Amino acid sequence: MDIWYTLLILAVAWFIVYIVAKYLKLDEKYNWTIGPLFLLMRTKRFNNFIKKVAKKYARFWRLTGNISIFVGFVLMFVSLGLFLYTLIDFFLPNPVLNTGGAAVGLIIPGVTISFKTFLYLIIPLILVMIPHEFAHGVVSHADGVELKSTGLLFFAVFFGAFVEPDEQALMKSSALTKMRTFAVGMFPNFILGLLTIPVLLFSSNILAPFYHSPDGVLIFEVVDDSPASAVGWEKGTVMFDMNDTHLANGEVFSNYIMNTHPNDLIVVNTSDGIFDVYLGTNPQNESMGFLGVQTLTYQAPKFAFPGKFFPFYFAQQTMWMLVVSFGSVLFNALPIPFLLDGDKLLTSFLSHYMKNKKAAYVIISVLRFLAVLLFLANLILPLVRYGFVPIG
């Protein structure tokens, strides 16, 4: 029911956008393309900026493009290898990954992921899309291919940026220019992913000037009609001790609760005082006690800003940055025809540098078929086995 409600709101919102845009004749005034659930906003305002950057640092952009060609091919075969590995692992009796869901998936806010989770994706998507399209435009311009327009694309709940080179000029350009232009979009996304790794690994050091060492358990969510809600606990309450056990972190709390039983009395020392709480029955295990809270390991802030929950939001944002940056690279590197840069890079290379055009066509066709097969298999087979498993 929630999915249908979401789709209804989306349809009504897009209907209003479509009617208003047509009434104001935005397609005629600004050369926009407007349709049901679709809006393409073109502009030439950024063309001069991209041209200036491209010409001023042309040698640098060509070098970056050359490096991107090598990186692009490496990522293509890494991506094919990873998709093959996850597919083989899926059929093993004891899979290594054991994700309990699809290895790849489509991001559909309100359907495959919650809108709350989608908020974490906005910044990563922007940091992936804008440098990706900017790189395409700058490198093509550095090689003498003019731009027609830049702009924003909206489709249903998705959004994106685009750079529109002169297609005829690009097709008439050298094979090296084409390969640079197609490959370079993946390069800044790959660099973003690499830069995110140390941020994730050393997040505790990054937060150290603003937070004390972990100690305590922070309540992130309280279940309605639970023992925790009955005593008045809310999001933001911190638990320090439970009977004689000090709750140093979330793991200590989880281990303690797992060894309790329904109707057990626990004395909890919290940031709001000391409470006597009778545990309920765990919905997943009737022999285990139930408090009714979702928790995080607590780090006391040294200052009022940025608050109790920032370490959690920071970790979530960093994790999604890593997923989106590397995910976009590995997907875009696949030689899936008509859609992805990996296919355009592969086609430009083999069609130019292989003298035997028939052999080149066979290799391209085989790799295309393999890429499409691996992608669809990783998407569909887990759905058949596990069913639809939304995130967040």
C-alpha positions in Angstrom: 0.0 0.0 0.0 2.9 2.4 0.8 4.4 1.8 -2.6 1.1 2.6 -4.4 0.7 5.7 -2.3 4.2 6.8 -3.2 3.6 6.2 -6.9 0.3 8.2 -6.7 2.0 11.2 -5.1 4.8 11.0 -7.7 2.3 10.8 -10.6 0.3 13.9 -9.4 3.5 15.9 -8.8 4.8 15.2 -12.3 1.4 15.9 -13.8 1.5 19.4 -12.2 5.0 20.0 -13.4 4.0 19.0 -17.0 0.9 21.2 -17.1 2.8 24.2 -15.7 5.8 23.8 -18.0 3.5 23.5 -21.1 1.4 26.4 -20.0 4.5 28.6 -19.6 5.9 27.2 -22.9 9.2 26.5 -21.2 10.1 24.0 -24.0 9.9 26.7 -26.6 11.5 29.5 -24.6 14.5 27.5 -23.3 14.8 24.5 -25.6 13.8 22.1 -22.8 12.4 18.7 -23.5 9.3 18.0 -21.4 7.2 14.8 -21.2 5.4 12.7 -18.7 7.8 11.9 -15.8 10.6 13.5 -17.9 12.3 16.9 -18.0 15.5 17.8 -19.8 16.8 21.3 -19.0 19.4 22.5 -21.5 21.6 25.5 -21.2 24.6 27.0 -22.9 25.6 29.1 -19.8 28.4 26.7 -18.8 29.8 26.2 -22.3 32.2 29.1 -22.1 33.4 28.1 -18.7 34.1 24.5 -19.8 35.8 25.8 -23.0 38.0 28.2 -21.0 39.1 25.4 -18.6 39.7 23.0 -21.4 41.9 25.3 -23.5 43.9 26.7 -20.6 44.9 23.2 -19.3 44.6 21.2 -22.6 47.8 19.2 -22.1 46.7 18.2 -18.6 43.3 17.1 -19.7 44.7 15.1 -22.6 47.1 13.3 -20.2 44.2 12.7 -17.8 42.2 11.3 -20.7 45.1 8.9 -21.7 45.4 7.7 -18.1 41.6 7.2 -18.0 41.7 4.9 -21.1 44.1 2.5 -19.3 42.1 2.8 -16.0 38.8 2.3 -17.9 39.9 -1.0 -19.4 41.2 -2.2 -16.1 37.9 -1.3 -14.4 36.0 -3.0 -17.2 37.6 -6.4 -16.6 37.6 -5.9 -12.8 33.8 -5.3 -13.1 33.2 -8.3 -15.3 35.3 -10.4 -12.9 33.4 -9.2 -9.8 30.0 -9.8 -11.5 31.2 -13.3 -12.5 32.5 -14.0 -9.0 29.2 -12.9 -7.3 27.2 -15.1 -9.7 29.4 -18.2 -9.0 29.2 -17.5 -5.3 25.4 -17.4 -5.5 25.3 -21.1 -6.5 27.8 -22.3 -3.8 26.4 -24.4 -0.9 28.1 -22.0 1.6 28.4 -18.7 -0.2 31.1 -16.3 0.9 29.1 -13.2 0.3 25.7 -14.5 1.6 24.0 -11.1 1.2 20.5 -12.5 1.5 19.5 -10.3 -1.3 20.4 -9.1 -4.8 24.1 -8.3 -5.4 23.1 -5.4 -7.6 19.9 -3.5 -7.5 18.0 -0.5 -8.9 17.7 2.6 -6.7 14.0 3.6 -6.6 13.1 5.9 -3.7 10.0 4.7 -1.9 10.2 1.3 -3.5 13.6 -0.4 -3.3 15.0 2.1 -0.7 13.2 4.3 1.8 13.1 8.1 1.3 15.1 8.4 4.5 17.9 6.3 3.0 17.7 8.2 -0.3 18.7 11.4 1.6 22.1 9.9 2.2 22.4 9.4 -1.6 21.9 13.0 -2.7 25.4 14.2 -1.9 27.2 11.2 -3.3 25.1 11.3 -6.5 25.9 15.0 -7.0 29.6 14.4 -6.4 29.5 11.5 -8.9 27.4 13.1 -11.6 28.8 16.6 -11.9 32.6 15.7 -12.1 31.7 12.8 -14.4 29.9 15.0 -17.0 32.3 17.9 -16.5 35.2 15.6 -17.3 33.5 14.4 -20.5 33.0 18.0 -21.6 36.4 19.3 -20.8 38.4 16.5 -22.4 36.3 16.5 -25.6 36.7 20.3 -25.8 40.5 20.0 -25.1 40.6 17.8 -28.3 38.6 20.3 -30.3 35.1 18.9 -30.1 32.6 21.7 -29.4 29.8 21.4 -26.9 26.1 21.9 -27.9 24.8 22.3 -24.3 25.0 21.3 -20.7 22.1 20.7 -18.3 20.0 18.7 -15.8 17.9 15.6 -16.4 14.9 14.6 -14.3 13.1 11.3 -14.7 10.5 10.2 -12.2 12.5 10.3 -8.9 15.9 10.2 -10.6 18.0 13.2 -11.5 21.3 13.7 -13.3 23.6 16.1 -15.1 24.7 15.9 -18.7 27.2 17.4 -21.2 26.1 17.3 -24.8 29.0 17.3 -27.2 28.6 17.9 -30.9 27.8 14.3 -31.9 28.9 14.7 -35.5 32.2 16.3 -34.6 32.9 13.6 -32.0 32.2 10.8 -34.4 34.5 12.4 -37.0 37.3 12.9 -34.4 40.2 10.5 -33.9 39.9 7.2 -32.1 42.1 8.6 -29.3 39.8 11.6 -28.8 36.8 9.3 -28.6 38.4 7.0 -26.1 39.6 9.9 -24.0 36.1 11.4 -24.0 34.3 8.2 -23.2 36.8 6.9 -20.5 37.4 10.1 -18.6 34.0 10.3 -17.0 34.8 7.2 -14.9 38.1 8.6 -13.7 36.9 11.2 -11.2 34.4 8.8 -9.8 37.1 6.2 -9.3 39.3 8.9 -7.5 36.4 9.9 -5.3 36.0 6.2 -4.2 39.7 5.9 -3.5 39.6 9.1 -1.4 36.6 7.9 0.5 38.4 4.8 1.8 40.8 6.5 4.2 37.9 8.8 5.4 35.9 5.6 6.3 38.9 3.8 7.8 40.0 6.8 9.9 36.6 8.2 10.8 37.3 7.8 14.5 40.4 9.9 14.2 38.6 12.5 12.1 35.9 12.8 14.8 38.3 12.7 17.7 38.6 16.5 18.1 34.8 16.8 18.5 33.9 13.6 20.4 35.1 11.7 23.4 35.9 8.0 23.2 32.9 5.6 22.8 31.2 4.9 26.1 27.5 4.1 26.5 24.6 3.2 24.2 22.5 5.9 22.4 18.9 5.2 21.6 18.3 5.8 17.9 14.7 4.7 17.8 12.0 3.5 20.3 9.4 0.9 19.2 5.8 1.9 20.0 4.1 0.1 22.8 7.4 -1.4 24.0 8.8 -1.4 27.6 11.2 1.4 26.5 8.3 3.6 25.4 6.3 2.8 28.5 9.0 4.4 30.7 9.1 7.4 28.5 12.5 6.9 26.7 12.9 8.8 23.5 15.4 9.1 20.7 18.6 10.6 22.2 18.4 8.9 25.6 21.7 7.4 26.6 22.0 4.1 28.5 25.1 3.7 30.6 24.5 0.7 32.9 22.1 -2.2 32.9 21.9 -3.9 36.4 25.6 -4.6 37.2 26.8 -4.4 33.6 28.4 -1.3 32.2 27.3 -0.7 28.6 30.6 0.4 27.1 29.2 0.0 23.5 26.4 -1.4 21.4 27.9 -4.9 21.3 27.9 -5.2 25.1 24.2 -4.1 25.1 23.2 -6.6 22.4 25.0 -9.5 24.2 23.3 -8.6 27.5 19.8 -8.5 26.0 20.3 -11.8 24.2 20.8 -13.4 27.7 17.6 -12.0 29.2 14.1 -13.4 29.4 10.5 -12.0 29.2 9.4 -10.3 32.4 13.0 -9.9 33.7 13.4 -6.8 35.8 16.4 -4.6 34.8 17.6 -1.4 36.4 18.9 1.0 33.8 21.1 4.0 34.5 20.4 6.5 31.7 21.1 10.2 30.9 17.5 10.8 32.1 17.9 9.0 35.4 17.6 5.5 36.8 14.6 3.3 35.6 13.2 -0.1 36.6 12.0 -1.8 33.4 10.2 -5.1 33.0 11.2 -6.7 29.7 8.6 -7.8 27.1 8.7 -10.8 24.7 11.0 -10.6 21.7 8.8 -10.9 18.5 11.5 -13.0 16.8 12.4 -15.2 19.9 9.8 -15.8 22.6 12.4 -17.0 25.0 14.3 -13.7 24.9 13.6 -10.4 26.6 12.6 -7.4 24.6 13.3 -3.7 25.4 12.1 -2.1 22.2 15.0 0.1 21.2 17.4 0.5 18.3 20.8 1.7 19.5 24.1 3.1 18.5 27.4 3.2 20.4 27.5 6.5 22.1 30.3 9.1 21.8 29.8 12.1 24.0 30.2 15.4 22.0 32.8 17.8 23.3 30.8 20.7 22.1 27.0 21.3 21.6 27.5 21.2 17.9 27.4 18.9 15.9 25.3 16.8 18.4 24.9 13.2 19.5 24.0 11.6 16.2 26.6 13.1 13.9 29.0 10.2 14.1 26.2 7.9 12.9 25.2 10.2 10.1 28.9 10.7 9.1 29.5 7.0 8.9 26.3 6.4 6.9 27.2 9.3 4.5 30.7 8.0 4.0 29.6 4.4 3.5 27.1 5.5 0.8 29.7 7.7 -0.8 31.9 4.6 -1.2 29.0 2.5 -2.5 27.8 5.1 -5.0 31.3 6.1 -6.3 32.6 2.6 -6.8 29.2 1.2 -7.8 28.8 3.8 -10.6 32.3 3.1 -11.8 31.9 -0.6 -12.0 28.5 -0.4 -13.6 29.6 2.3 -16.1 32.7 0.3 -17.1 30.6 -2.6 -18.3 30.4 -3.0 -22.1 26.6 -2.8 -22.2 25.6 -1.4 -25.6 24.0 2.0 -26.2 24.1 3.0 -22.6 27.5 2.9 -20.9 30.9 4.5 -21.4 32.6 1.1 -21.1 30.9 -0.1 -24.4 31.8 3.1 -26.2 35.4 2.9 -25.1 35.7 -0.8 -26.1 34.0 -0.2 -29.5 36.2 2.8 -30.3 39.4 0.9 -29.4 38.7 -2.4 -31.2 37.1 -0.9 -34.3 40.1 1.3 -34.9 43.1 -0.7 -33.7 42.1 -4.2 -34.9 42.8 -4.7 -38.6 40.4 -7.7 -38.7 37.1 -5.9 -38.4 35.1 -9.2 -38.3 37.2 -10.4 -35.3 36.7 -7.1 -33.6 33.0 -7.3 -34.1 32.9 -10.9 -32.6 34.9 -9.8 -29.6 32.7 -6.8 -29.0 29.5 -8.9 -29.3 30.8 -11.6 -27.0 31.8 -9.1 -24.3 28.5 -7.3 -24.7 26.5 -10.5 -24.3 28.6 -11.5 -21.3 28.1 -8.1 -19.6 24.4 -8.0 -20.1 24.0 -11.7 -19.0 26.1 -11.2 -15.8 24.3 -8.0 -14.9 20.8 -9.4 -15.4 21.7 -12.7 -13.6 23.0 -10.8 -10.6 19.9 -8.7 -10.5 17.2 -11.3 -11.1 18.4 -14.6 -9.6 18.6 -13.3 -6.0 15.1 -11.9 -6.4 13.9 -15.3 -7.4 15.6 -17.0 -4.4 15.1 -14.3 -1.6 12.2 -12.3 -2.9 12.1 -8.5 -2.9 14.3 -7.1 -0.1 14.0 -3.3 0.2 16.8 -1.3 1.9 16.1 1.0 4.8 
